Amino acid sequence: MENIVSLCKRRGFIFQSSEIYGGLNGFWDYGPLGAELKRCLKDFWWRRNVREREDMVGMDGAIIMNRAVWRASGHEETFSDPMVDCKTCKGRFRADQLDATPCRQKPSLTVAACPGEKTEPRAFNLMFKSYAGPIESDENLVYLRPETAQAIFVQFRNIYDTSRMKLPFGIAQIGKAFRNEINPRNYTFRSREFEQMEIEYFCRAEDGLRLTDEWLEHRLRFYEDIGIPRSKIRVHEIPESERAFYSKKTYDLEYEFPFGVSELEGIAYRTDYDLSRHIQHSGKPLEIFDEASRQKFVPHVVEPSAGVDRTVLALICEAYDEEEVPGEGGKTEMRTVLRFHPRMAPVKAAVFPLLKNKPELVAEARRLAANLRPHFSIAYDESGAIGRRYRRQDEAGTPFGITIDFDTLGENGPATKGTVTLRHRDSMTQERLPIKDVLPWLQQAVF
């Protein structure tokens, strides 16, 4: 994990937020490559779950909503973790994680094993508070949303009426959420600011259990399609004794990170709990009318909810590899490479002129890079030996390297004029490709 964290900073994937001022625990900034990786993930999730389906629409809800939303959902009253304070080190810890949390003063011990005097557990609400308006009063109290789902539920009727969808159908959303975690940990896995990719799939009660299993399969295929094999995903069905009281079935999809097996996504059959709560508290009709039975009813809902930041971290961990490869003078050297699926790679291809001091090579390379940029994220690099440039792109996870060389210019004969050297990141093999075929070749390889 230390090597992965080091690479993420060295190559511009992830930085500590506010780093020059000492940082802020639980908050992270994504650099150029990290921002592109997140965008690739979110765009593909949206394509697969919204644009390619007839039964799905999207929305983008506000981060701050009426306080009444969180009263109705139960978050204001119950959205809390048990907290204890250590009177010795002044640390604050989750009471249910004392056996797994290192002591601040003696990291070789857990907080549970530390002899420091601790307070009794007490509830700590995880929502960030703020105020809407110029006066900091109870009437103006608002919260940064701790999840994206409630925006979907409170807009359900508007979306149902305007989209003219029929059951079963879903509403998808990608957005920020905020939780004032007692103990942020494991790099970006558990943060105080994070992003969710969430679906509320509305259905009739008799279809809920079946659709929960269908969504499980759909989501497993999604992870395969972004480069996380099904064999690396552990499906954990939550037993009834551990499920939320309103849930009839819940699956957790877990990934084996270097720091342990942890949840990537939850798929929960939430019955009609959420809409019913908002009907009760708002007094507004959120039922729908079934023309076949001539009756009104409250739809049930299946919720696949995935973390963007957790999935990005899983993609990096899955892609990270170190291997010995032939080096100069017959020696071997260690190559660090991120083996991203081309769909997820932040940079799809890098374009190099073989030599930067030969204007014809540079001009042709820049021309190719400019032609490719409207279609893909492209890197252009003319600095240093070609082998070192390949290594830099290996660490960035760029799947293809395209070199403009003397063969491109026809200096070694007409047979190779107008061709480029195409290098494959994973195998490091090379092939010749006509320059006119580079764009369609990449489109096929990346799609």
Contacts in CASP RR format, 6 or more apart in sequence:
PFRMAT RR
TARGET T0000
AUTHOR 0000-0000-0000
METHOD contacts of the structure
MODEL  1
MENIVSLCKRRGFIFQSSEIYGGLNGFWDYGPLGAELKRCLKDFWWRRNV
REREDMVGMDGAIIMNRAVWRASGHEETFSDPMVDCKTCKGRFRADQLDA
TPCRQKPSLTVAACPGEKTEPRAFNLMFKSYAGPIESDENLVYLRPETAQ
AIFVQFRNIYDTSRMKLPFGIAQIGKAFRNEINPRNYTFRSREFEQMEIE
YFCRAEDGLRLTDEWLEHRLRFYEDIGIPRSKIRVHEIPESERAFYSKKT
YDLEYEFPFGVSELEGIAYRTDYDLSRHIQHSGKPLEIFDEASRQKFVPH
VVEPSAGVDRTVLALICEAYDEEEVPGEGGKTEMRTVLRFHPRMAPVKAA
VFPLLKNKPELVAEARRLAANLRPHFSIAYDESGAIGRRYRRQDEAGTPF
GITIDFDTLGENGPATKGTVTLRHRDSMTQERLPIKDVLPWLQQAVF
1 187 0 8 1.000
1 257 0 8 1.000
1 258 0 8 1.000
1 259 0 8 1.000
3 320 0 8 1.000
3 322 0 8 1.000
3 336 0 8 1.000
4 258 0 8 1.000
4 316 0 8 1.000
4 317 0 8 1.000
4 320 0 8 1.000
5 14 0 8 1.000
5 187 0 8 1.000
7 13 0 8 1.000
7 320 0 8 1.000
7 336 0 8 1.000
7 338 0 8 1.000
7 395 0 8 1.000
8 14 0 8 1.000
8 316 0 8 1.000
9 15 0 8 1.000
10 395 0 8 1.000
11 33 0 8 1.000
11 395 0 8 1.000
11 396 0 8 1.000
12 31 0 8 1.000
12 32 0 8 1.000
12 33 0 8 1.000
12 34 0 8 1.000
13 30 0 8 1.000
13 31 0 8 1.000
13 33 0 8 1.000
13 34 0 8 1.000
13 37 0 8 1.000
13 316 0 8 1.000
13 346 0 8 1.000
14 28 0 8 1.000
14 29 0 8 1.000
14 30 0 8 1.000
14 31 0 8 1.000
14 34 0 8 1.000
14 187 0 8 1.000
14 188 0 8 1.000
15 28 0 8 1.000
15 29 0 8 1.000
15 30 0 8 1.000
15 31 0 8 1.000
16 22 0 8 1.000
16 23 0 8 1.000
16 28 0 8 1.000
16 29 0 8 1.000
17 23 0 8 1.000
17 24 0 8 1.000
17 26 0 8 1.000
17 27 0 8 1.000
17 28 0 8 1.000
17 29 0 8 1.000
18 24 0 8 1.000
18 27 0 8 1.000
25 184 0 8 1.000
25 192 0 8 1.000
26 181 0 8 1.000
26 184 0 8 1.000
26 190 0 8 1.000
26 191 0 8 1.000
26 192 0 8 1.000
26 193 0 8 1.000
27 191 0 8 1.000
27 192 0 8 1.000
27 193 0 8 1.000
28 188 0 8 1.000
28 191 0 8 1.000
28 193 0 8 1.000
28 309 0 8 1.000
30 37 0 8 1.000
30 38 0 8 1.000
32 346 0 8 1.000
33 346 0 8 1.000
33 347 0 8 1.000
33 396 0 8 1.000
34 312 0 8 1.000
34 346 0 8 1.000
35 346 0 8 1.000
36 346 0 8 1.000
36 347 0 8 1.000
36 377 0 8 1.000
37 312 0 8 1.000
37 315 0 8 1.000
37 316 0 8 1.000
37 340 0 8 1.000
37 344 0 8 1.000
37 346 0 8 1.000
38 195 0 8 1.000
38 308 0 8 1.000
38 312 0 8 1.000
40 343 0 8 1.000
40 344 0 8 1.000
40 345 0 8 1.000
40 346 0 8 1.000
41 226 0 8 1.000
41 308 0 8 1.000
41 311 0 8 1.000
41 312 0 8 1.000
41 315 0 8 1.000
41 344 0 8 1.000
42 174 0 8 1.000
42 195 0 8 1.000
42 197 0 8 1.000
42 308 0 8 1.000
44 225 0 8 1.000
44 226 0 8 1.000
44 343 0 8 1.000
44 344 0 8 1.000
45 174 0 8 1.000
45 197 0 8 1.000
45 222 0 8 1.000
45 306 0 8 1.000
46 172 0 8 1.000
46 174 0 8 1.000
48 222 0 8 1.000
48 225 0 8 1.000
49 56 0 8 1.000
49 172 0 8 1.000
49 197 0 8 1.000
49 199 0 8 1.000
49 222 0 8 1.000
50 56 0 8 1.000
50 57 0 8 1.000
50 58 0 8 1.000
50 172 0 8 1.000
55 165 0 8 1.000
55 168 0 8 1.000
55 169 0 8 1.000
55 170 0 8 1.000
56 169 0 8 1.000
56 170 0 8 1.000
56 171 0 8 1.000
56 172 0 8 1.000
56 199 0 8 1.000
57 159 0 8 1.000
57 163 0 8 1.000
57 165 0 8 1.000
57 169 0 8 1.000
57 170 0 8 1.000
57 171 0 8 1.000
57 172 0 8 1.000
58 171 0 8 1.000
58 172 0 8 1.000
58 173 0 8 1.000
59 151 0 8 1.000
59 152 0 8 1.000
59 155 0 8 1.000
59 159 0 8 1.000
59 171 0 8 1.000
59 172 0 8 1.000
59 173 0 8 1.000
60 173 0 8 1.000
60 174 0 8 1.000
60 175 0 8 1.000
61 148 0 8 1.000
61 151 0 8 1.000
61 155 0 8 1.000
61 173 0 8 1.000
61 175 0 8 1.000
62 145 0 8 1.000
62 151 0 8 1.000
63 144 0 8 1.000
63 145 0 8 1.000
63 176 0 8 1.000
63 178 0 8 1.000
64 130 0 8 1.000
64 132 0 8 1.000
64 142 0 8 1.000
64 143 0 8 1.000
64 144 0 8 1.000
64 145 0 8 1.000
65 142 0 8 1.000
65 145 0 8 1.000
65 150 0 8 1.000
65 151 0 8 1.000
65 154 0 8 1.000
66 142 0 8 1.000
67 76 0 8 1.000
67 141 0 8 1.000
67 142 0 8 1.000
67 143 0 8 1.000
68 281 0 8 1.000
68 282 0 8 1.000
69 150 0 8 1.000
69 154 0 8 1.000
69 278 0 8 1.000
70 76 0 8 1.000
70 79 0 8 1.000
70 127 0 8 1.000
70 143 0 8 1.000
70 150 0 8 1.000
71 77 0 8 1.000
71 281 0 8 1.000
72 277 0 8 1.000
72 278 0 8 1.000
72 280 0 8 1.000
72 281 0 8 1.000
72 282 0 8 1.000
73 150 0 8 1.000
73 153 0 8 1.000
73 274 0 8 1.000
73 277 0 8 1.000
73 278 0 8 1.000
74 277 0 8 1.000
75 127 0 8 1.000
75 143 0 8 1.000
75 146 0 8 1.000
75 150 0 8 1.000
76 125 0 8 1.000
76 127 0 8 1.000
76 143 0 8 1.000
79 125 0 8 1.000
79 126 0 8 1.000
79 127 0 8 1.000
79 146 0 8 1.000
80 123 0 8 1.000
80 124 0 8 1.000
80 125 0 8 1.000
80 126 0 8 1.000
81 94 0 8 1.000
81 95 0 8 1.000
81 96 0 8 1.000
81 123 0 8 1.000
81 124 0 8 1.000
81 126 0 8 1.000
81 181 0 8 1.000
81 182 0 8 1.000
82 94 0 8 1.000
82 95 0 8 1.000
82 96 0 8 1.000
82 121 0 8 1.000
82 122 0 8 1.000
82 123 0 8 1.000
82 124 0 8 1.000
83 92 0 8 1.000
83 93 0 8 1.000
83 94 0 8 1.000
83 95 0 8 1.000
83 121 0 8 1.000
83 122 0 8 1.000
83 123 0 8 1.000
83 124 0 8 1.000
83 182 0 8 1.000
84 92 0 8 1.000
84 93 0 8 1.000
84 94 0 8 1.000
84 95 0 8 1.000
84 98 0 8 1.000
84 118 0 8 1.000
84 119 0 8 1.000
84 120 0 8 1.000
84 121 0 8 1.000
84 122 0 8 1.000
85 91 0 8 1.000
85 92 0 8 1.000
85 93 0 8 1.000
85 118 0 8 1.000
85 119 0 8 1.000
86 92 0 8 1.000
86 93 0 8 1.000
86 104 0 8 1.000
86 111 0 8 1.000
86 114 0 8 1.000
86 116 0 8 1.000
86 117 0 8 1.000
86 118 0 8 1.000
87 116 0 8 1.000
87 117 0 8 1.000
87 118 0 8 1.000
87 119 0 8 1.000
88 105 0 8 1.000
88 114 0 8 1.000
88 116 0 8 1.000
88 117 0 8 1.000
89 103 0 8 1.000
89 104 0 8 1.000
89 105 0 8 1.000
89 114 0 8 1.000
89 116 0 8 1.000
91 104 0 8 1.000
92 182 0 8 1.000
92 183 0 8 1.000
93 101 0 8 1.000
93 111 0 8 1.000
93 182 0 8 1.000
93 183 0 8 1.000
94 101 0 8 1.000
94 182 0 8 1.000
94 183 0 8 1.000
95 121 0 8 1.000
97 183 0 8 1.000
98 110 0 8 1.000
98 111 0 8 1.000
98 112 0 8 1.000
99 110 0 8 1.000
99 111 0 8 1.000
99 112 0 8 1.000
100 110 0 8 1.000
101 110 0 8 1.000
101 111 0 8 1.000
101 183 0 8 1.000
101 185 0 8 1.000
102 108 0 8 1.000
102 109 0 8 1.000
102 110 0 8 1.000
102 111 0 8 1.000
103 109 0 8 1.000
103 110 0 8 1.000
103 111 0 8 1.000
103 113 0 8 1.000
103 114 0 8 1.000
105 114 0 8 1.000
106 114 0 8 1.000
111 118 0 8 1.000
124 180 0 8 1.000
124 182 0 8 1.000
125 180 0 8 1.000
126 146 0 8 1.000
126 179 0 8 1.000
126 180 0 8 1.000
126 181 0 8 1.000
127 143 0 8 1.000
127 144 0 8 1.000
127 146 0 8 1.000
127 178 0 8 1.000
127 179 0 8 1.000
127 180 0 8 1.000
128 143 0 8 1.000
128 144 0 8 1.000
128 178 0 8 1.000
128 179 0 8 1.000
128 180 0 8 1.000
128 192 0 8 1.000
129 141 0 8 1.000
129 142 0 8 1.000
129 143 0 8 1.000
130 141 0 8 1.000
130 142 0 8 1.000
130 143 0 8 1.000
130 144 0 8 1.000
131 137 0 8 1.000
131 140 0 8 1.000
131 141 0 8 1.000
131 142 0 8 1.000
132 140 0 8 1.000
132 142 0 8 1.000
133 140 0 8 1.000
144 177 0 8 1.000
144 178 0 8 1.000
145 151 0 8 1.000
145 176 0 8 1.000
145 177 0 8 1.000
145 178 0 8 1.000
146 177 0 8 1.000
146 178 0 8 1.000
146 179 0 8 1.000
147 177 0 8 1.000
147 196 0 8 1.000
147 198 0 8 1.000
147 305 0 8 1.000
148 173 0 8 1.000
148 174 0 8 1.000
148 175 0 8 1.000
148 177 0 8 1.000
148 196 0 8 1.000
148 198 0 8 1.000
149 198 0 8 1.000
149 200 0 8 1.000
149 274 0 8 1.000
149 303 0 8 1.000
149 305 0 8 1.000
150 274 0 8 1.000
151 173 0 8 1.000
152 159 0 8 1.000
152 171 0 8 1.000
152 173 0 8 1.000
152 198 0 8 1.000
152 200 0 8 1.000
153 200 0 8 1.000
153 274 0 8 1.000
153 275 0 8 1.000
153 278 0 8 1.000
154 278 0 8 1.000
154 282 0 8 1.000
155 171 0 8 1.000
156 171 0 8 1.000
156 200 0 8 1.000
156 202 0 8 1.000
156 275 0 8 1.000
156 286 0 8 1.000
157 284 0 8 1.000
157 285 0 8 1.000
157 286 0 8 1.000
159 165 0 8 1.000
159 171 0 8 1.000
160 288 0 8 1.000
163 169 0 8 1.000
167 202 0 8 1.000
167 203 0 8 1.000
167 204 0 8 1.000
167 288 0 8 1.000
167 299 0 8 1.000
168 201 0 8 1.000
168 202 0 8 1.000
168 203 0 8 1.000
168 204 0 8 1.000
168 207 0 8 1.000
168 211 0 8 1.000
169 201 0 8 1.000
169 202 0 8 1.000
170 199 0 8 1.000
170 200 0 8 1.000
170 201 0 8 1.000
170 202 0 8 1.000
171 199 0 8 1.000
171 200 0 8 1.000
171 202 0 8 1.000
172 197 0 8 1.000
172 198 0 8 1.000
172 199 0 8 1.000
173 196 0 8 1.000
173 197 0 8 1.000
173 198 0 8 1.000
173 199 0 8 1.000
174 195 0 8 1.000
174 196 0 8 1.000
174 197 0 8 1.000
174 198 0 8 1.000
174 308 0 8 1.000
175 195 0 8 1.000
175 196 0 8 1.000
175 197 0 8 1.000
175 308 0 8 1.000
176 193 0 8 1.000
176 194 0 8 1.000
176 195 0 8 1.000
176 196 0 8 1.000
177 193 0 8 1.000
177 194 0 8 1.000
177 195 0 8 1.000
177 196 0 8 1.000
178 192 0 8 1.000
178 193 0 8 1.000
178 194 0 8 1.000
179 192 0 8 1.000
179 194 0 8 1.000
180 192 0 8 1.000
181 190 0 8 1.000
181 191 0 8 1.000
181 192 0 8 1.000
183 190 0 8 1.000
184 190 0 8 1.000
184 191 0 8 1.000
184 192 0 8 1.000
186 257 0 8 1.000
186 259 0 8 1.000
186 262 0 8 1.000
187 259 0 8 1.000
187 313 0 8 1.000
188 309 0 8 1.000
188 310 0 8 1.000
188 312 0 8 1.000
188 313 0 8 1.000
189 257 0 8 1.000
189 259 0 8 1.000
189 262 0 8 1.000
189 309 0 8 1.000
189 310 0 8 1.000
189 313 0 8 1.000
191 309 0 8 1.000
194 307 0 8 1.000
194 308 0 8 1.000
194 309 0 8 1.000
194 310 0 8 1.000
195 307 0 8 1.000
195 308 0 8 1.000
195 309 0 8 1.000
196 305 0 8 1.000
196 306 0 8 1.000
196 307 0 8 1.000
196 308 0 8 1.000
197 305 0 8 1.000
197 306 0 8 1.000
197 307 0 8 1.000
197 308 0 8 1.000
197 311 0 8 1.000
198 303 0 8 1.000
198 304 0 8 1.000
198 305 0 8 1.000
198 306 0 8 1.000
199 215 0 8 1.000
199 303 0 8 1.000
199 304 0 8 1.000
199 305 0 8 1.000
200 301 0 8 1.000
200 302 0 8 1.000
200 303 0 8 1.000
201 211 0 8 1.000
201 215 0 8 1.000
201 301 0 8 1.000
201 302 0 8 1.000
201 303 0 8 1.000
201 304 0 8 1.000
202 299 0 8 1.000
202 300 0 8 1.000
202 301 0 8 1.000
203 211 0 8 1.000
203 299 0 8 1.000
203 300 0 8 1.000
203 301 0 8 1.000
203 302 0 8 1.000
204 297 0 8 1.000
204 299 0 8 1.000
204 300 0 8 1.000
205 271 0 8 1.000
205 272 0 8 1.000
205 297 0 8 1.000
205 300 0 8 1.000
207 300 0 8 1.000
208 248 0 8 1.000
208 269 0 8 1.000
208 300 0 8 1.000
208 302 0 8 1.000
209 248 0 8 1.000
209 249 0 8 1.000
209 269 0 8 1.000
211 269 0 8 1.000
211 302 0 8 1.000
212 249 0 8 1.000
212 251 0 8 1.000
212 267 0 8 1.000
212 268 0 8 1.000
212 269 0 8 1.000
212 302 0 8 1.000
215 267 0 8 1.000
215 302 0 8 1.000
215 304 0 8 1.000
216 235 0 8 1.000
216 251 0 8 1.000
216 267 0 8 1.000
218 304 0 8 1.000
219 253 0 8 1.000
219 265 0 8 1.000
219 267 0 8 1.000
219 304 0 8 1.000
219 306 0 8 1.000
220 230 0 8 1.000
220 233 0 8 1.000
220 235 0 8 1.000
220 253 0 8 1.000
223 229 0 8 1.000
223 230 0 8 1.000
223 233 0 8 1.000
223 253 0 8 1.000
223 264 0 8 1.000
224 230 0 8 1.000
225 341 0 8 1.000
225 343 0 8 1.000
226 311 0 8 1.000
226 315 0 8 1.000
226 341 0 8 1.000
226 343 0 8 1.000
226 344 0 8 1.000
227 315 0 8 1.000
227 318 0 8 1.000
227 340 0 8 1.000
227 341 0 8 1.000
227 343 0 8 1.000
227 344 0 8 1.000
228 255 0 8 1.000
228 314 0 8 1.000
228 315 0 8 1.000
228 318 0 8 1.000
232 255 0 8 1.000
232 256 0 8 1.000
232 318 0 8 1.000
233 253 0 8 1.000
233 254 0 8 1.000
233 255 0 8 1.000
233 264 0 8 1.000
234 253 0 8 1.000
234 254 0 8 1.000
234 255 0 8 1.000
234 256 0 8 1.000
234 261 0 8 1.000
235 251 0 8 1.000
235 252 0 8 1.000
235 253 0 8 1.000
235 254 0 8 1.000
236 251 0 8 1.000
236 252 0 8 1.000
236 253 0 8 1.000
236 254 0 8 1.000
237 249 0 8 1.000
237 250 0 8 1.000
237 251 0 8 1.000
238 247 0 8 1.000
238 250 0 8 1.000
238 251 0 8 1.000
238 252 0 8 1.000
243 249 0 8 1.000
243 250 0 8 1.000
243 268 0 8 1.000
244 250 0 8 1.000
244 268 0 8 1.000
244 270 0 8 1.000
246 270 0 8 1.000
246 271 0 8 1.000
246 273 0 8 1.000
247 268 0 8 1.000
247 269 0 8 1.000
247 270 0 8 1.000
247 271 0 8 1.000
248 269 0 8 1.000
248 271 0 8 1.000
249 268 0 8 1.000
249 269 0 8 1.000
250 266 0 8 1.000
250 267 0 8 1.000
250 268 0 8 1.000
250 269 0 8 1.000
251 266 0 8 1.000
251 267 0 8 1.000
251 268 0 8 1.000
252 263 0 8 1.000
252 265 0 8 1.000
252 266 0 8 1.000
253 263 0 8 1.000
253 264 0 8 1.000
253 265 0 8 1.000
253 266 0 8 1.000
253 267 0 8 1.000
254 261 0 8 1.000
254 262 0 8 1.000
254 263 0 8 1.000
254 264 0 8 1.000
255 261 0 8 1.000
255 262 0 8 1.000
255 264 0 8 1.000
255 314 0 8 1.000
255 317 0 8 1.000
255 318 0 8 1.000
257 313 0 8 1.000
257 314 0 8 1.000
257 317 0 8 1.000
258 317 0 8 1.000
262 310 0 8 1.000
263 310 0 8 1.000
264 306 0 8 1.000
264 307 0 8 1.000
264 310 0 8 1.000
264 311 0 8 1.000
264 314 0 8 1.000
265 304 0 8 1.000
265 305 0 8 1.000
265 306 0 8 1.000
265 307 0 8 1.000
265 311 0 8 1.000
266 303 0 8 1.000
266 304 0 8 1.000
266 305 0 8 1.000
266 306 0 8 1.000
267 302 0 8 1.000
267 303 0 8 1.000
267 304 0 8 1.000
267 305 0 8 1.000
268 302 0 8 1.000
268 303 0 8 1.000
268 305 0 8 1.000
269 300 0 8 1.000
269 301 0 8 1.000
269 302 0 8 1.000
269 303 0 8 1.000
270 300 0 8 1.000
270 301 0 8 1.000
270 302 0 8 1.000
270 303 0 8 1.000
271 300 0 8 1.000
271 301 0 8 1.000
272 298 0 8 1.000
272 299 0 8 1.000
272 300 0 8 1.000
272 301 0 8 1.000
274 301 0 8 1.000
275 286 0 8 1.000
275 298 0 8 1.000
275 299 0 8 1.000
275 301 0 8 1.000
276 298 0 8 1.000
278 284 0 8 1.000
278 286 0 8 1.000
279 285 0 8 1.000
279 286 0 8 1.000
279 287 0 8 1.000
279 298 0 8 1.000
286 298 0 8 1.000
287 296 0 8 1.000
287 297 0 8 1.000
287 298 0 8 1.000
288 296 0 8 1.000
288 297 0 8 1.000
288 298 0 8 1.000
288 299 0 8 1.000
289 295 0 8 1.000
289 296 0 8 1.000
290 296 0 8 1.000
290 297 0 8 1.000
315 340 0 8 1.000
315 344 0 8 1.000
316 338 0 8 1.000
319 338 0 8 1.000
319 339 0 8 1.000
319 340 0 8 1.000
319 397 0 8 1.000
320 336 0 8 1.000
320 338 0 8 1.000
321 336 0 8 1.000
321 337 0 8 1.000
321 338 0 8 1.000
321 339 0 8 1.000
322 334 0 8 1.000
322 335 0 8 1.000
322 336 0 8 1.000
322 337 0 8 1.000
323 334 0 8 1.000
323 335 0 8 1.000
323 337 0 8 1.000
324 332 0 8 1.000
324 333 0 8 1.000
324 334 0 8 1.000
324 335 0 8 1.000
325 332 0 8 1.000
325 333 0 8 1.000
325 334 0 8 1.000
325 335 0 8 1.000
325 428 0 8 1.000
326 332 0 8 1.000
326 333 0 8 1.000
327 333 0 8 1.000
335 391 0 8 1.000
335 394 0 8 1.000
336 394 0 8 1.000
336 395 0 8 1.000
337 394 0 8 1.000
337 395 0 8 1.000
337 397 0 8 1.000
337 425 0 8 1.000
337 426 0 8 1.000
338 394 0 8 1.000
338 395 0 8 1.000
338 396 0 8 1.000
338 397 0 8 1.000
339 397 0 8 1.000
339 425 0 8 1.000
339 426 0 8 1.000
340 346 0 8 1.000
340 397 0 8 1.000
340 399 0 8 1.000
342 348 0 8 1.000
342 399 0 8 1.000
342 400 0 8 1.000
342 445 0 8 1.000
342 446 0 8 1.000
343 446 0 8 1.000
343 447 0 8 1.000
345 397 0 8 1.000
345 398 0 8 1.000
345 399 0 8 1.000
345 446 0 8 1.000
346 377 0 8 1.000
346 396 0 8 1.000
346 397 0 8 1.000
346 398 0 8 1.000
347 377 0 8 1.000
347 378 0 8 1.000
347 379 0 8 1.000
347 393 0 8 1.000
347 396 0 8 1.000
347 397 0 8 1.000
347 398 0 8 1.000
348 376 0 8 1.000
348 377 0 8 1.000
348 378 0 8 1.000
348 398 0 8 1.000
348 399 0 8 1.000
348 400 0 8 1.000
348 442 0 8 1.000
348 446 0 8 1.000
349 372 0 8 1.000
349 376 0 8 1.000
349 378 0 8 1.000
349 379 0 8 1.000
349 398 0 8 1.000
349 399 0 8 1.000
349 400 0 8 1.000
349 401 0 8 1.000
349 402 0 8 1.000
349 442 0 8 1.000
350 378 0 8 1.000
350 379 0 8 1.000
350 380 0 8 1.000
350 381 0 8 1.000
350 389 0 8 1.000
350 393 0 8 1.000
350 398 0 8 1.000
350 400 0 8 1.000
350 401 0 8 1.000
350 402 0 8 1.000
351 365 0 8 1.000
351 368 0 8 1.000
351 369 0 8 1.000
351 372 0 8 1.000
351 378 0 8 1.000
351 379 0 8 1.000
351 380 0 8 1.000
351 381 0 8 1.000
351 401 0 8 1.000
351 402 0 8 1.000
351 403 0 8 1.000
351 404 0 8 1.000
352 365 0 8 1.000
352 380 0 8 1.000
352 381 0 8 1.000
352 382 0 8 1.000
352 386 0 8 1.000
352 389 0 8 1.000
352 401 0 8 1.000
352 402 0 8 1.000
352 403 0 8 1.000
352 404 0 8 1.000
353 361 0 8 1.000
353 362 0 8 1.000
353 364 0 8 1.000
353 365 0 8 1.000
353 366 0 8 1.000
353 382 0 8 1.000
353 403 0 8 1.000
353 404 0 8 1.000
354 361 0 8 1.000
354 386 0 8 1.000
354 403 0 8 1.000
354 404 0 8 1.000
354 405 0 8 1.000
354 406 0 8 1.000
355 361 0 8 1.000
356 362 0 8 1.000
356 382 0 8 1.000
356 383 0 8 1.000
356 384 0 8 1.000
360 409 0 8 1.000
361 404 0 8 1.000
361 405 0 8 1.000
361 406 0 8 1.000
361 408 0 8 1.000
361 409 0 8 1.000
362 382 0 8 1.000
364 404 0 8 1.000
364 408 0 8 1.000
364 409 0 8 1.000
364 435 0 8 1.000
365 380 0 8 1.000
365 382 0 8 1.000
365 404 0 8 1.000
366 380 0 8 1.000
368 402 0 8 1.000
368 404 0 8 1.000
368 420 0 8 1.000
368 435 0 8 1.000
368 438 0 8 1.000
369 378 0 8 1.000
369 380 0 8 1.000
371 439 0 8 1.000
372 378 0 8 1.000
372 438 0 8 1.000
372 439 0 8 1.000
372 442 0 8 1.000
375 439 0 8 1.000
375 442 0 8 1.000
375 443 0 8 1.000
376 442 0 8 1.000
376 446 0 8 1.000
379 393 0 8 1.000
379 396 0 8 1.000
379 398 0 8 1.000
381 389 0 8 1.000
381 392 0 8 1.000
381 393 0 8 1.000
383 389 0 8 1.000
386 403 0 8 1.000
390 401 0 8 1.000
390 423 0 8 1.000
390 428 0 8 1.000
393 401 0 8 1.000
393 425 0 8 1.000
394 425 0 8 1.000
397 425 0 8 1.000
398 425 0 8 1.000
399 424 0 8 1.000
399 425 0 8 1.000
399 426 0 8 1.000
399 445 0 8 1.000
400 422 0 8 1.000
400 423 0 8 1.000
400 424 0 8 1.000
400 425 0 8 1.000
400 442 0 8 1.000
400 445 0 8 1.000
401 422 0 8 1.000
401 423 0 8 1.000
401 425 0 8 1.000
402 420 0 8 1.000
402 421 0 8 1.000
402 422 0 8 1.000
402 423 0 8 1.000
402 438 0 8 1.000
403 420 0 8 1.000
403 421 0 8 1.000
403 423 0 8 1.000
404 420 0 8 1.000
405 420 0 8 1.000
405 421 0 8 1.000
406 412 0 8 1.000
407 413 0 8 1.000
407 416 0 8 1.000
407 417 0 8 1.000
407 418 0 8 1.000
407 419 0 8 1.000
407 421 0 8 1.000
407 432 0 8 1.000
408 416 0 8 1.000
408 417 0 8 1.000
408 418 0 8 1.000
408 419 0 8 1.000
408 420 0 8 1.000
408 435 0 8 1.000
409 417 0 8 1.000
409 418 0 8 1.000
410 416 0 8 1.000
410 417 0 8 1.000
410 418 0 8 1.000
416 432 0 8 1.000
418 434 0 8 1.000
418 435 0 8 1.000
418 436 0 8 1.000
419 432 0 8 1.000
419 433 0 8 1.000
419 434 0 8 1.000
419 435 0 8 1.000
420 432 0 8 1.000
420 433 0 8 1.000
420 434 0 8 1.000
420 435 0 8 1.000
420 438 0 8 1.000
421 430 0 8 1.000
421 431 0 8 1.000
421 432 0 8 1.000
422 430 0 8 1.000
422 431 0 8 1.000
422 432 0 8 1.000
422 433 0 8 1.000
422 438 0 8 1.000
422 441 0 8 1.000
423 429 0 8 1.000
423 430 0 8 1.000
424 430 0 8 1.000
424 431 0 8 1.000
433 441 0 8 1.000
END
